């Protein structure tokens, strides 16, 4: 079984596509007074989508995640990922 190191890097076009799709989110109408009773609170969800689309710094998160050693190895087909932290 071959264990290979890797570095997390999401291509810019993938992040651009994610931002585009987040910008096209179609939100349902809220049930008046429901808050969190029927799933996610609509206002909170809208704020979260806005944050992910405009403010979240994926490159900073990649840098933080890449502080650790990452490895992957095939396990019965698909790859298994792990982080080594000491």
Secondary structure, DSSP 8 states (H G I E B T S, - for coil): ---EEE-----HHHHHHHHHHHHT-------TT-TTTTSS-HHHHHHHHHHHHHT--HHHHHHHHTTSEEEEEESSSSEEEEEE--
